[in-house]
Amino acid sequence: MSSSAAHEANVARGLKAAIHNPNVSDEAKERAQERLDNMEAVTETAAPSNRSSGHEANVARGLKATIHNPRVSDEAKEGAQERLEGDPSDDEAESSPGQNDPHEANVARGLKAAISNPRVSEGAKERAQEKLEDMGY
């Protein structure tokens, strides 16, 4: 790993830590998430071929984790098992907004997180919901 790549990885880890730190303000968390999203968008542009195989492996790991998570409903576990055993082309047929744009998907996840965060004001939650609807989620 080059010095620049190592630096980028360290910065990304620091931003992720800030996002999950309860002592960091909501504004700082939002800025950290935006910066992290921008870093990921640049990385995806620089090496798109490496992302697809890594993405598929991450999806499979997430599905396996869902199956083994005791807090997940039986219905969700069955759906995860079906996706894990199913044909990968099935996933493309059921595409959702942002599936082909990882940045858009990250933004949507951030908005969903804001909506469910008890420390976010009602006004901010309403704006996040409106943005999600505008994005087609």
DOPAGU-656811 format. One line per 10 residues: number of its first residue (from 1); their letters; for each residue x, y negated, z of N, C-alpha, C, O. Coordinates in Angstrom, 3 decimals. Example, Ala and Ser with C-alpha at 12.3 -4.5 7.8 and 13.67 -1.06 7.14 Angstrom:
2
1 = as = 13.190/5.690/7.800/12.300/4.500/7.800/13.200/3.300/7.800/14.236/3.319/8.465  12.850/2.250/7.080/13.670/1.060/7.140/12.900/-0.030/7.870/13.409/-1.138/8.039;
END
This chain:
137
1 = msssaahean = 0.851/1.169/0.000/0.000/0.000/0.000/0.897/-1.232/0.000/1.814/-1.331/0.816  0.641/-2.173/-0.909/1.464/-3.374/-0.985/1.181/-4.285/0.202/0.181/-4.138/0.906  2.084/-5.220/0.397/1.936/-6.159/1.511/0.641/-6.955/1.381/-0.048/-7.204/2.371  0.319/-7.350/0.158/-0.909/-8.117/-0.077/-2.149/-7.271/0.218/-3.101/-7.746/0.836  -2.125/-6.013/-0.230/-3.265/-5.126/0.016/-3.420/-4.840/1.508/-4.536/-4.762/2.022  -2.292/-4.684/2.194/-2.339/-4.451/3.643/-2.921/-5.668/4.348/-3.713/-5.535/5.282  -2.524/-6.861/3.895/-3.047/-8.092/4.480/-4.560/-8.170/4.280/-5.302/-8.473/5.214  -5.011/-7.894/3.056/-6.447/-7.923/2.763/-7.209/-6.937/3.650/-8.281/-7.257/4.163  -6.653/-5.747/3.826/-7.309/-4.739/4.661/-7.390/-5.211/6.113/-8.403/-4.999/6.780  -6.332/-5.845/6.600/-6.343/-6.360/7.973/-7.363/-7.479/8.133/-8.069/-7.544/9.140;
11 = varglkaaih = -7.439/-8.354/7.142/-8.419/-9.446/7.193/-9.831/-8.863/7.215/-10.677/-9.305/7.992  -10.078/-7.878/6.369/-11.408/-7.257/6.323/-11.757/-6.614/7.669/-12.887/-6.735/8.144  -10.788/-5.933/8.276/-11.051/-5.327/9.593/-11.365/-6.396/10.631/-12.253/-6.211/11.463  -10.645/-7.510/10.587/-10.909/-8.596/11.534/-12.296/-9.197/11.350/-12.984/-9.503/12.324  -12.705/-9.366/10.087/-14.032/-9.899/9.811/-15.121/-8.941/10.297/-16.120/-9.369/10.875  -14.921/-7.643/10.057/-15.898/-6.658/10.526/-15.982/-6.673/12.048/-17.069/-6.552/12.613  -14.838/-6.820/12.710/-14.835/-6.868/14.177/-15.604/-8.095/14.664/-16.359/-8.014/15.634  -15.414/-9.228/13.994/-16.118/-10.446/14.392/-17.630/-10.282/14.229/-18.403/-10.741/15.070  -18.041/-9.631/13.156/-19.467/-9.435/12.890/-20.126/-8.607/13.989/-21.290/-8.830/14.322  -19.393/-7.663/14.548/-19.966/-6.769/15.556/-19.675/-7.207/16.996/-20.080/-6.528/17.940;
21 = npnvsdeake = -18.991/-8.312/17.168/-18.615/-8.781/18.501/-19.767/-9.593/19.099/-20.157/-10.604/18.516  -20.321/-9.184/20.241/-21.441/-9.914/20.831/-21.053/-11.304/21.338/-21.933/-12.123/21.603  -19.765/-11.585/21.477/-19.329/-12.893/21.953/-19.116/-13.902/20.836/-18.743/-15.044/21.103  -19.344/-13.508/19.600/-19.172/-14.389/18.446/-20.528/-14.990/18.100/-21.546/-14.297/18.121  -20.539/-16.288/17.779/-21.805/-16.958/17.464/-22.414/-16.405/16.178/-21.713/-15.832/15.343  -23.718/-16.581/16.030/-24.410/-16.115/14.832/-23.867/-16.808/13.585/-23.729/-16.186/12.532  -23.559/-18.099/13.710/-23.027/-18.832/12.569/-21.685/-18.256/12.132/-21.438/-18.085/10.938  -20.824/-17.957/13.093/-19.517/-17.388/12.769/-19.677/-15.992/12.162/-18.929/-15.615/11.260  -20.648/-15.230/12.655/-20.898/-13.904/12.092/-21.359/-14.018/10.648/-20.933/-13.241/9.794  -22.235/-14.988/10.372/-22.716/-15.187/9.008/-21.565/-15.560/8.079/-21.468/-15.038/6.968;
31 = raqerldnme = -20.682/-16.475/8.536/-19.524/-16.863/7.716/-18.600/-15.674/7.487/-18.073/-15.497/6.388  -18.401/-14.861/8.515/-17.545/-13.680/8.379/-18.159/-12.704/7.380/-17.442/-12.131/6.560  -19.479/-12.506/7.439/-20.146/-11.601/6.501/-20.026/-12.116/5.075/-19.764/-11.339/4.157  -20.217/-13.423/4.879/-20.094/-13.998/3.539/-18.682/-13.816/3.003/-18.495/-13.460/1.840  -17.695/-14.059/3.848/-16.301/-13.904/3.416/-15.997/-12.443/3.091/-15.302/-12.151/2.117  -16.513/-11.538/3.900/-16.315/-10.116/3.660/-16.991/-9.702/2.352/-16.419/-8.943/1.570  -18.197/-10.196/2.117/-18.901/-9.898/0.861/-18.098/-10.396/-0.333/-17.990/-9.703/-1.345  -17.533/-11.597/-0.217/-16.729/-12.148/-1.308/-15.474/-11.317/-1.539/-15.078/-11.095/-2.683  -14.848/-10.856/-0.461/-13.657/-10.018/-0.596/-14.009/-8.709/-1.303/-13.258/-8.249/-2.163  -15.138/-8.111/-0.948/-15.551/-6.854/-1.563/-15.887/-7.052/-3.029/-15.603/-6.184/-3.855;
41 = avtetaapsn = -16.494/-8.193/-3.363/-16.831/-8.464/-4.755/-15.563/-8.584/-5.593/-15.522/-8.101/-6.724  -14.540/-9.217/-5.055/-13.275/-9.349/-5.775/-12.625/-7.983/-5.936/-12.104/-7.673/-7.008  -12.645/-7.172/-4.904/-12.058/-5.835/-4.958/-12.780/-4.978/-5.987/-12.139/-4.249/-6.744  -14.104/-5.055/-6.023/-14.869/-4.267/-6.977/-14.573/-4.699/-8.396/-14.522/-3.859/-9.294  -14.376/-5.986/-8.623/-14.056/-6.486/-9.946/-12.673/-6.012/-10.364/-12.452/-5.696/-11.533  -11.750/-5.961/-9.429/-10.378/-5.577/-9.744/-10.242/-4.087/-10.017/-9.422/-3.694/-10.847  -11.013/-3.259/-9.353/-10.860/-1.809/-9.504/-12.206/-1.101/-9.518/-12.507/-0.340/-8.598  -13.029/-1.335/-10.550/-14.352/-0.724/-10.548/-14.328/0.788/-10.679/-15.222/1.452/-10.154  -13.345/1.358/-11.356/-13.335/2.799/-11.557/-13.080/3.544/-10.254/-13.588/4.650/-10.071  -12.311/2.967/-9.355/-12.024/3.616/-8.086/-13.229/3.587/-7.162/-13.362/4.453/-6.299;
51 = rssgheanva = -14.104/2.614/-7.325/-15.225/2.437/-6.420/-16.294/3.498/-6.607/-16.925/3.916/-5.636  -16.509/3.944/-7.855/-17.641/4.845/-8.078/-17.445/6.181/-7.377/-18.372/6.672/-6.734  -16.266/6.781/-7.485/-16.063/8.073/-6.838/-16.061/7.911/-5.317/-16.580/8.770/-4.604  -15.489/6.830/-4.821/-15.504/6.565/-3.387/-16.909/6.309/-2.891/-17.272/6.729/-1.792  -17.705/5.620/-3.697/-19.083/5.334/-3.335/-19.874/6.631/-3.201/-20.614/6.819/-2.236  -19.711/7.523/-4.177/-20.438/8.788/-4.138/-20.067/9.593/-2.898/-20.927/10.206/-2.266  -18.784/9.588/-2.557/-18.341/10.314/-1.363/-18.935/9.679/-0.107/-19.333/10.389/0.817  -18.994/8.352/-0.069/-19.577/7.662/1.084/-21.064/7.972/1.210/-21.571/8.177/2.313  -21.756/8.006/0.083/-23.185/8.328/0.109/-23.386/9.735/0.661/-24.254/9.962/1.503  -22.576/10.677/0.181/-22.696/12.058/0.660/-22.425/12.139/2.159/-23.130/12.846/2.879;
61 = rglkatihnp = -21.402/11.415/2.634/-21.105/11.419/4.070/-22.272/10.832/4.860/-22.629/11.345/5.921  -22.861/9.761/4.344/-23.995/9.148/5.026/-25.197/10.074/5.088/-25.888/10.136/6.104  -25.447/10.796/3.997/-26.558/11.747/3.983/-26.325/12.876/4.976/-27.244/13.286/5.686  -25.089/13.379/5.027/-24.772/14.441/5.982/-24.925/13.943/7.421/-25.405/14.672/8.290  -24.515/12.700/7.663/-24.669/12.129/9.008/-26.144/12.006/9.375/-26.529/12.259/10.516  -26.960/11.620/8.413/-28.396/11.508/8.652/-28.984/12.855/9.051/-29.801/12.935/9.969  -28.570/13.904/8.366/-29.095/15.248/8.634/-28.755/15.693/10.053/-29.543/16.395/10.687  -27.594/15.293/10.553/-27.142/15.756/11.865/-27.444/14.778/13.005/-27.112/15.055/14.158  -28.068/13.644/12.695/-28.352/12.632/13.706/-29.645/12.992/14.444/-30.702/13.065/13.817  -29.586/13.218/15.761/-30.791/13.607/16.507/-31.840/12.491/16.584/-32.997/12.761/16.906;
71 = rvsdeakega = -31.451/11.234/16.291/-32.408/10.127/16.376/-33.135/9.884/15.051/-33.941/8.959/14.951  -32.858/10.700/14.040/-33.492/10.550/12.732/-34.675/11.499/12.648/-34.600/12.638/13.107  -35.774/11.025/12.057/-36.980/11.849/11.952/-36.730/13.057/11.056/-35.836/13.048/10.210  -37.534/14.090/11.259/-37.433/15.296/10.436/-37.688/14.968/8.965/-37.049/15.528/8.074  -38.620/14.062/8.724/-38.940/13.667/7.350/-37.726/13.027/6.673/-37.418/13.336/5.522  -37.041/12.139/7.388/-35.855/11.494/6.834/-34.734/12.504/6.613/-33.998/12.420/5.630  -34.609/13.463/7.537/-33.592/14.509/7.380/-33.866/15.345/6.141/-32.942/15.692/5.406  -35.138/15.670/5.905/-35.500/16.444/4.722/-35.189/15.668/3.450/-34.672/16.227/2.483  -35.506/14.383/3.456/-35.202/13.545/2.290/-33.707/13.464/2.028/-33.272/13.514/0.877  -32.926/13.340/3.082/-31.469/13.295/2.929/-30.954/14.625/2.388/-30.076/14.650/1.526;
81 = qerlegdpsd = -31.499/15.721/2.891/-31.081/17.051/2.411/-31.413/17.207/0.931/-30.601/17.723/0.163  -32.597/16.765/0.531/-33.001/16.854/-0.876/-32.079/16.029/-1.761/-31.682/16.480/-2.835  -31.735/14.822/-1.317/-30.816/13.987/-2.103/-29.442/14.618/-2.189/-28.790/14.564/-3.232  -29.005/15.213/-1.099/-27.685/15.830/-1.067/-27.622/17.024/-2.012/-26.608/17.235/-2.677  -28.692/17.801/-2.077/-28.733/18.976/-2.937/-29.166/18.640/-4.362/-28.934/19.428/-5.280  -29.790/17.485/-4.555/-30.386/17.133/-5.836/-29.382/16.756/-6.899/-28.175/16.693/-6.665  -29.921/16.508/-8.071/-29.143/16.106/-9.237/-28.790/14.631/-9.099/-29.683/13.822/-8.846  -27.500/14.238/-9.258/-27.120/12.834/-9.126/-27.851/11.921/-10.102/-28.020/10.733/-9.827  -28.286/12.462/-11.240/-29.004/11.622/-12.197/-30.370/11.213/-11.666/-30.943/10.227/-12.131  -30.909/11.972/-10.679/-32.187/11.593/-10.066/-32.084/10.250/-9.371/-33.039/9.473/-9.373;
91 = deaesspgqn = -30.924/9.967/-8.773/-30.738/8.711/-8.067/-30.845/7.527/-9.015/-31.369/6.476/-8.647  -30.348/7.697/-10.237/-30.403/6.602/-11.204/-31.831/6.337/-11.636/-32.197/5.189/-11.889  -32.643/7.378/-11.724/-34.029/7.206/-12.145/-34.819/6.412/-11.122/-35.755/5.697/-11.479  -34.454/6.530/-9.854/-35.164/5.828/-8.786/-34.367/4.618/-8.334/-34.194/4.395/-7.136  -33.881/3.838/-9.288/-33.026/2.714/-8.918/-33.829/1.648/-8.193/-34.990/1.390/-8.509  -33.191/1.048/-7.230/-33.823/-0.019/-6.472/-33.083/-1.308/-6.761/-31.981/-1.266/-7.308  -33.654/-2.460/-6.410/-32.962/-3.727/-6.657/-31.581/-3.715/-6.032/-31.404/-3.256/-4.904  -30.608/-4.218/-6.765/-29.259/-4.337/-6.243/-28.440/-3.071/-6.313/-27.279/-3.074/-5.904  -29.005/-1.979/-6.819/-28.261/-0.726/-6.842/-27.038/-0.834/-7.740/-25.999/-0.248/-7.435  -27.139/-1.563/-8.825/-26.011/-1.710/-9.729/-25.137/-2.904/-9.376/-24.099/-3.111/-10.005;
101 = dpheanvarg = -25.526/-3.680/-8.401/-24.757/-4.842/-7.965/-24.468/-4.707/-6.473/-25.306/-5.060/-5.642  -23.283/-4.198/-6.132/-22.968/-3.973/-4.713/-23.022/-5.253/-3.886/-23.398/-5.207/-2.714  -22.658/-6.392/-4.465/-22.711/-7.640/-3.705/-24.154/-7.958/-3.315/-24.434/-8.330/-2.175  -25.064/-7.804/-4.279/-26.477/-8.082/-3.992/-26.999/-7.138/-2.902/-27.764/-7.550/-2.030  -26.584/-5.891/-2.961/-27.003/-4.929/-1.948/-26.456/-5.320/-0.574/-27.150/-5.183/0.433  -25.214/-5.805/-0.534/-24.627/-6.251/0.733/-25.373/-7.458/1.282/-25.629/-7.543/2.483  -25.721/-8.384/0.408/-26.476/-9.560/0.836/-27.824/-9.130/1.409/-28.254/-9.630/2.448  -28.485/-8.198/0.723/-29.781/-7.717/1.203/-29.637/-7.056/2.571/-30.475/-7.262/3.450  -28.580/-6.261/2.757/-28.373/-5.625/4.064/-28.163/-6.678/5.150/-28.662/-6.536/6.266  -27.426/-7.727/4.818/-27.210/-8.795/5.790/-28.503/-9.500/6.160/-28.731/-9.826/7.325;
111 = lkaaisnprv = -29.351/-9.734/5.161/-30.647/-10.367/5.430/-31.533/-9.476/6.281/-32.212/-9.951/7.192  -31.526/-8.169/5.981/-32.317/-7.232/6.784/-31.810/-7.187/8.224/-32.594/-7.088/9.168  -30.495/-7.260/8.375/-29.925/-7.255/9.724/-30.355/-8.505/10.478/-30.662/-8.436/11.668  -30.381/-9.653/9.794/-30.801/-10.892/10.441/-32.250/-10.800/10.896/-32.600/-11.290/11.970  -33.087/-10.178/10.086/-34.506/-10.063/10.424/-34.703/-9.221/11.678/-35.596/-9.500/12.477  -33.885/-8.204/11.856/-34.066/-7.330/13.013/-33.218/-7.731/14.220/-33.280/-7.076/15.261  -32.433/-8.792/14.095/-31.570/-9.244/15.188/-32.382/-10.094/16.163/-32.928/-11.123/15.765  -32.472/-9.693/17.414/-33.276/-10.452/18.378/-32.706/-11.838/18.683/-33.415/-12.685/19.226  -31.448/-12.081/18.344/-30.844/-13.387/18.632/-30.993/-14.376/17.480/-30.496/-15.498/17.568  -31.667/-13.980/16.401/-31.895/-14.864/15.267/-33.251/-15.550/15.454/-34.230/-14.909/15.836;
121 = segakeraqe = -33.298/-16.851/15.183/-34.539/-17.600/15.365/-35.622/-17.117/14.408/-35.330/-16.522/13.370  -36.868/-17.378/14.769/-37.989/-16.966/13.924/-37.937/-17.653/12.566/-38.267/-17.050/11.545  -37.525/-18.910/12.558/-37.418/-19.628/11.285/-36.385/-18.998/10.361/-36.615/-18.868/9.159  -35.253/-18.610/10.925/-34.210/-17.968/10.125/-34.673/-16.599/9.634/-34.352/-16.189/8.519  -35.429/-15.897/10.477/-35.960/-14.598/10.065/-36.932/-14.762/8.900/-36.927/-13.964/7.962  -37.766/-15.800/8.963/-38.725/-16.052/7.878/-37.995/-16.378/6.579/-38.374/-15.890/5.515  -36.935/-17.213/6.663/-36.159/-17.553/5.469/-35.467/-16.313/4.905/-35.405/-16.137/3.688  -34.953/-15.463/5.773/-34.304/-14.232/5.319/-35.319/-13.334/4.613/-35.011/-12.741/3.580  -36.529/-13.233/5.170/-37.572/-12.419/4.545/-37.937/-12.973/3.167/-38.127/-12.210/2.220  -38.033/-14.292/3.056/-38.345/-14.912/1.763/-37.254/-14.615/0.736/-37.554/-14.312/-0.418;
131 = kledmgy = -35.996/-14.701/1.150/-34.882/-14.406/0.246/-34.938/-12.954/-0.211/-34.715/-12.653/-1.383  -35.239/-12.057/0.727/-35.349/-10.643/0.357/-36.448/-10.441/-0.693/-36.258/-9.720/-1.672  -37.583/-11.077/-0.478/-38.685/-10.942/-1.421/-38.299/-11.511/-2.778/-38.641/-10.934/-3.810  -37.584/-12.649/-2.791/-37.121/-13.235/-4.039/-36.164/-12.312/-4.779/-36.122/-12.293/-6.009  -35.390/-11.542/-4.000/-34.429/-10.611/-4.597/-35.108/-9.315/-5.076/-34.486/-8.509/-5.768  -36.361/-9.121/-4.712/-37.083/-7.930/-5.136/-37.040/-6.784/-4.149/-37.320/-5.642/-4.513  -36.693/-7.072/-2.902/-36.648/-6.032/-1.874/-37.920/-6.050/-1.063/-38.077/-5.247/-0.144;
END
